[in-house]
Amino acid sequence: MIDEKKVNAVENTGDNATGDENETPDDEKKRKSVKTFDLKLNTMKSSLHISVNEPEFRQFMEFYGYDSARIQVGLGKIDATWLASKKQAEEKARQHQATLEADKKREKADATYMRCIASARLAFKDDSKAFELLKLNGDRQRTFMGWAGQATRFYENALDSQEYLAELAKYNVPRELLETGNQEVLEAMAADESKISAKGDAEHATQLKNEAYDDLMAWMKDFYNIVEMAYKKNPQLKEKVRIVVPYNS
């Protein structure tokens, strides 16, 4: 049987180009990973094209059942894997953008919220009921939903009370600011939902890409096993389909 490593073997293209000089180590790692993946697909596609385009090679492969029709199945799996990989990249980019947008909106909403909270704590320092209704005690929740719940409760109760509105206005927190802050929280919540949705889509796209790739690799493993059998006595010919043969073979 063929060595598993040969299925994943990729020739060195000599391309040492670097990415953007400002990219992070994670960015560089992702770029190289995508590049290596695409190179694997291109190498496998080249192997299959050679197996049907070169008469001598085609003759041997057809003898073992790998005629043009069967090779087209493998080429179709490569194309399906490439499309799945492209879709994954698109969904990951959308997830990244949605995350940035959600973080930006939460940061904006939190700035307004904390300004209002600071003033409210001064305005109602002697009013325990207001402290409870407006959720002024303690730190803000760290989780998004916990934070959003505190902020929503604060704005709803403050805007629902003329007494509270009048007191907050004395500390430069007018109704308009409270309404703005409340809207910012709603927008942050909507952005967070979009982020979660985008994450789910990206994970699903990754699953489909992995399934397509696993299916392709299983097919290619059988293909390379046949190459091993067909060219057992002529190992150097295996290099035509990108199987690197040691000099002592």
NUVEXLO-791387 format. One record per atom (N, C-alpha, C): residue in three letters; x, y, z. Coordinates in steps of 0.05 Angstrom, whole numbers, plus 5000, padded with zeros to 4 digits. Example, Ala and Ser with C-alpha at 12.3 -4.5 7.8 and 13.67 -1.06 7.14 Angstrom:
<pts>
ALA526448865156 ALA524649105156 ALA526449345156 SER525749555142 SER527349795143 SER525850015157 
</pts>
This chain:
<pts>
MET501749765000 MET500050005000 MET501750255000 ILE500650464990 ILE502250714988 ILE502550845015 ASP504750965019 ASP505251115044 ASP503351345046 GLU502051385069 GLU500151595072 GLU501351865066 LYS503951895071 LYS505252155067 LYS505252225037 LYS505252025020 LYS505352084992 LYS502752204982 VAL500552134995 VAL498052254987 VAL498052554991 ASN499452635012 ASN499452925019 ASN501953065009 ALA503652924994 ALA506153034984 ALA505553274966 VAL507153484970 VAL506853724953 VAL509653804944 GLU509953854919 GLU512553934909 GLU513254214917 ASN515754264920 ASN516654534927 ASN516654704902 THR515054914901 THR514855084878 THR517055294876 GLY518455334898 GLY520655534898 GLY519555814902 ASP516955834909 ASP515756094913 ASP516156174942 ASN517856364946 ASN518456454974 ASN517456734979 ALA515456814964 ALA514357084968 ALA513157114995 THR513457335007 THR512357395034 THR509857545032 GLY508357555054 GLY505857705054 GLY506357995062 ASP504258135070 ASP504458405078 ASP506258435102 GLU507958635102 GLU509958665124 GLU508658725150 ASN506058805150 ASN504758865175 ASN502958635185 GLU503058415171 GLU501358195180 GLU502358075206 THR500457965221 THR501157845247 THR502057555242 PRO503257425262 PRO504057145259 PRO501656975251 ASP499257025263 ASP496956875257 ASP496056915228 ASP496257165219 ASP495557225191 ASP497457075172 GLU499957075178 GLU501956935161 GLU501356635161 LYS500756525184 LYS500156245186 LYS497756165169 LYS495556335170 LYS493256285155 LYS493856305125 ARG495356505117 ARG496056545089 ARG497556305078 LYS499556205094 LYS501055975085 LYS499355725084 SER497455705102 SER495755475103 SER494055465078 VAL492855695070 VAL491255705046 VAL492855645021 LYS495255765021 LYS497055724998 LYS497755424995 THR498455295017 THR499055005016 THR496754845008 PHE494354905018 PHE491954765010 PHE491454784980 ASP491555024970 ASP491155064941 ASP493254914924 LEU495654914934 LEU497854784920 LEU497354474919 LYS496254364941 LYS495654084942 LYS493554014921 LEU491454184919 LEU489354134900 LEU490354154871 ASN492054354866 ASN493154394839 ASN494954154832 THR496454054851 THR498253834846 THR496653584840 MET494553534855 MET492853304849 MET491453324822 LYS490553564815 LYS489353604790 LYS491253554767 SER493753644770 SER495853594750 SER496353294747 SER496353154769 SER496852864768 SER494652724752 LEU492152804756 LEU489952674742 LEU489952744712 HIS490652994706 HIS490753074678 HIS492952914663 ILE495252874676 ILE497352724664 ILE496552434659 SER494952324677 SER494152044675 SER492351994651 VAL491052204641 VAL489352164617 VAL490452284592 ASN492352464595 ASN493452614572 ASN495952494560 GLU497452344576 GLU499852214565 GLU499251924558 PRO499451854532 PRO498651584523 PRO499851354539 GLU502451364544 GLU503751144558 GLU502551104586 PHE502251324600 PHE501251314627 PHE498351224626 ARG496751334607 ARG493951274606 ARG493450974601 GLN495150854585 GLN494950564579 GLN495150394604 PHE497050464621 PHE497350304646 PHE495050354664 MET494150604667 MET491950664685 MET489350544676 GLU488850544651 GLU486350424640 GLU486350124646 PHE488649994645 PHE488849714651 PHE487849654679 TYR488249834697 TYR487449794725 TYR484749934731 GLY483350004710 GLY480650114714 GLY480350414716 TYR482550554713 TYR482450844715 TYR482350974688 ASP480050944674 ASP479751064648 ASP478951364651 SER478551494628 SER477951774628 SER475451844645 ALA473451684643 ALA470951734658 ALA471451724688 ARG473051534697 ARG473651514725 ARG475451744735 ILE477251824718 ILE478952054725 ILE477252304728 GLN475252334711 GLN473452564713 GLN472052584740 VAL471552354751 VAL470352344778 VAL472252474798 GLY474752404796 GLY476752514814 GLY477052814810 LEU477052904785 LEU477253184779 LEU474853334789 GLY472553204788 GLY470153334799 GLY470353374829 LYS471553174843 LYS471953194872 LYS473853424879 ILE475953464862 ILE477753684866 ILE476353944863 ASP474753974842 ASP473254224838 ASP471254274861 ALA469954064870 ALA468054094892 ALA469454184918 THR471854074922 THR473454154946 THR474354444944 TRP475154524920 TRP476054794916 TRP473754994921 LEU471354924910 LEU469055104914 LEU468255114944 ALA468454884957 ALA467854884986 ALA469855055002 SER472355034993 SER474455195006 SER473955495001 LYS473155564977 LYS472655844970 LYS470255944987 LYS468155784990 LYS465855865006 LYS466655895035 GLN468355715045 GLN469255745073 GLN470756005077 ALA472556075058 ALA474056325060 ALA472156565060 GLU470156555044 GLU468156785043 GLU466656805069 GLU465856585080 GLU464256585105 GLU466056675128 LYS468556595128 LYS470356675149 LYS470856975148 ALA471057075124 ALA471457365120 ALA469057515130 ARG466657415125 ARG464157535134 ARG463957525164 GLN464857305176 GLN464857275205 GLN466757485217 HIS469157515205 HIS471057705215 HIS469957985215 GLN468658055193 GLN467558325190 GLN465258365210 ALA463558165213 ALA461358185232 ALA462358215261 THR464558075267 THR465658095294 THR466758375299 LEU468158485279 LEU469258755282 LEU466958955286 GLU464858925270 GLU462559105272 GLU461159085300 ALA460858835309 ALA459658795335 ALA461258915358 ASP463958885356 ASP465758995377 ASP465559295376 LYS465459405352 LYS465459705349 LYS462859815361 LYS460559685356 LYS458059785366 LYS457759755396 ARG458859535406 ARG458759495435 ARG460559705449 GLU462859755438 GLU464659955450 GLU463360235450 LYS462060295428 LYS460660555427 LYS458360575447 ALA456760355449 ALA454460355467 ALA455460355496 ASP457660215502 ASP458660205529 ASP459660475539 ALA460860625520 ALA461860885528 ALA459561065537 THR457461065522 THR455061235530 THR453861125556 TYR453560865557 TYR452360735581 TYR453960795606 MET456560775605 MET458160825629 MET458161115637 ARG457861295618 ARG457561575624 ARG454961625640 CYS452861505630 CYS450261525643 CYS450261395671 ILE451561165673 ILE451661025698 ILE453161195719 ALA455361315711 ALA456961475730 ALA455261705741 SER453861835723 SER452162065732 SER449861965749 ALA448661745742 ALA446361635756 ALA447161555785 ARG449461455788 ARG450361375815 ARG450661615833 LEU451361845821 LEU451562095837 LEU448762195842 ALA447062185822 ALA444362295824 ALA442662145845 PHE443061885847 PHE441361725864 PHE442961585887 LYS445061725896 LYS446761605916 LYS445261555942 ASP443061695947 ASP441561655972 ASP438861525966 ASP438561415942 ASP435961295935 ASP436460995929 SER436060825948 SER436560545945 SER434660415925 LYS432160515924 LYS430260405905 LYS431160455876 ALA432160695871 ALA433060765844 ALA435560605837 PHE437260565857 PHE439660405852 PHE438960125843 GLU436760015855 GLU435959745849 GLU434559735821 LEU432759925816 LEU431259925791 LEU433159975767 LEU435060145771 LEU436860225749 LEU439260045748 LYS439459855766 LYS441759665767 LYS444459815768 LEU444659985788 LEU447060155791 LEU449160025809 ASN448359825824 ASN450259695842 ASN452159515828 GLY454559495838 GLY456459295828 GLY457659345801 ASP459359165792 ASP460659185766 ASP458759105744 ARG459459185720 ARG457859105697 ARG458458815689 GLN456558675680 GLN456958395672 GLN459058375649 ARG460658165650 ARG462658125630 ARG461558005604 THR459657825607 THR458457705583 THR456857905568 PHE456657875542 PHE455158075526 PHE452158085535 MET450857855538 MET448057855544 MET447657965573 GLY449457905591 GLY449258025618 GLY449458325617 TRP451458425602 TRP451758715599 TRP449358835586 ALA448358715565 ALA446058825550 ALA443558825568 GLY443258625585 GLY441058615603 GLY441058845623 GLN443458895634 GLN443659115653 GLN443159385639 ALA444259425616 ALA443959675602 ALA441059715594 THR439759515584 THR436959535576 THR435159605599 ARG435659465621 ARG434059525646 ARG434459815654 PHE436959915654 PHE437560185662 PHE435960385645 TYR436260365618 TYR434960555600 TYR431960545601 GLU430860305602 GLU427860275603 GLU426760405628 ASN427960345651 ASN426860455676 ASN427360755678 ALA429660845668 ALA430161135670 ALA428261295652 LEU427861195628 LEU426061335609 LEU423161315616 ASP422461115633 ASP419661075641 ASP418861245665 SER420761385677 SER420161535701 SER420861835697 GLN418862005699 GLN419262295697 GLN421062395720 GLU420762265743 GLU422362335767 GLU425262285761 TYR425862055751 TYR428661975745 TYR429762155723 LEU428162215703 LEU429062385681 LEU429762665691 ALA428162765709 ALA428663035720 ALA431263035736 GLU431662825752 GLU434062815769 GLU436562775752 LEU436462605732 LEU438762565715 LEU439462805698 ALA437462965691 ALA437963205675 ALA439663405691 LYS439463395717 LYS441163575734 LYS444063495732 TYR444663255723 TYR447463155721 TYR448263125691 ASN446963295675 ASN447663305646 ASN447163045632 VAL444962905640 VAL444162665626 VAL441262705617 PRO440762845595 PRO438062905586 PRO436762655573 ARG434162685569 ARG432662465556 ARG433962385530 GLU434862585514 GLU435962525488 GLU438462335490 LEU440062385510 LEU442462215514 LEU441561925521 LEU439561905538 LEU438561645546 LEU437361495523 GLU435961635506 GLU434761505482 GLU436861415463 THR438961585460 THR441161515443 THR442661265454 GLY443061265480 GLY444461035492 GLY442860785489 ASN440160805492 ASN438460575490 ASN438560465461 GLN438560645442 GLN438660565413 GLN441360425407 GLU443460535419 GLU446160415415 GLU446260125426 VAL444960085448 VAL444859815459 VAL443359625441 LEU441059715430 LEU439559555412 LEU441159485387 GLU442659685377 GLU444359635353 GLU446559445360 ALA447659455384 ALA449759275392 ALA448658985394 MET446258965404 MET444958695406 MET444458585378 ALA443558745359 ALA443058655332 ALA445758565319 ALA447858725324 ALA450458655313 ALA451558395324 ASP450958355350 ASP451858105363 ASP450457865351 GLU447857895345 GLU446357685332 GLU447457625304 SER448257835290 SER449457795263 SER452057655266 LYS453557715286 LYS456157585291 LYS455857295296 ILE453957225313 ILE453456945320 ILE452456795295 SER450756915279 SER449756795255 SER452056745235 ALA453856945232 ALA456156915214 ALA458056705224 LYS458356675250 LYS460056465261 LYS458956195254 GLY456256165257 GLY455055905251 GLY455355835221 ASP455056035204 ASP455355985175 ASP458255905169 ALA460156035182 ALA462955975177 ALA463655695187 GLU462555615209 GLU463055345219 GLU461755135201 HIS459455195190 HIS458155005172 HIS459754985146 ALA460655215136 ALA462355205112 ALA464855055116 THR466055075140 THR468454925147 THR467854625147 GLN465654555158 GLN464854265159 GLN464554155131 LEU463254305113 LEU462854215086 LEU465454195071 LYS467254385076 LYS469854375063 LYS471454135072 ASN471354085098 ASN472853855109 ASN471653585098 GLU469053575096 GLU467853335085 GLU468653295056 ALA468653505040 ALA469453485012 ALA472353405010 TYR473953515027 TYR476853455026 TYR477353165034 ASP475953065055 ASP476352795063 ASP475452595041 ASP473252665028 ASP472252495006 ASP474352494983 LEU475452724977 LEU477452744956 LEU479952574963 MET480852604988 MET483352474996 MET482952164996 ALA480552075003 ALA480051785002 ALA480251684973 TRP479151844954 TRP479251774926 TRP482151784916 MET483651984923 MET486352014914 MET488151794925 LYS487551704950 LYS489151494962 LYS488951244945 ASP486451184936 ASP486050944918 ASP487550984892 PHE487451234881 PHE488851294856 PHE491851244859 TYR493051354880 TYR495851314884 TYR496651024889 ASN494850884902 ASN495450594906 ASN495550454879 ILE493850524861 ILE493850404834 ILE496450484819 VAL497250734823 VAL499750824810 VAL502050654821 GLU502050594847 GLU504150434858 GLU504250154845 MET501850044841 MET501649774829 MET502549784800 ALA501549984785 ALA502049994756 ALA504950044750 TYR506350194767 TYR509150264762 TYR511050154783 LYS510349924794 LYS512149804813 LYS514849744802 LYS514949664776 LYS517449594764 LYS518749834750 ASN517350054749 ASN518450304737 ASN517850534755 PRO519050534779 PRO518350734799 PRO518851024790 GLN520751064772 GLN521351344765 GLN519051474750 LEU517351304737 LEU515051414722 LEU512951524741 LYS513151444767 LYS511151554786 LYS511551854790 GLU513851954784 GLU514352234788 GLU512652404768 LYS511652274747 LYS509852414729 LYS507252504742 VAL506452364762 VAL504052434777 VAL504752554804 ARG507052664806 ARG507952824830 ARG508452644854 ILE509052394850 ILE510052224872 ILE513052224871 VAL514252354891 VAL517152374891 VAL518352104898 VAL520252014882 VAL521551754886 VAL524351794895 PRO525151664918 PRO527951684927 PRO529851574907 TYR532351674908 TYR534351584888 TYR534951294891 ASN534551174914 ASN535250894918 ASN532850704911 SER530750814900 SER528450644893 SER529150464869 
</pts>
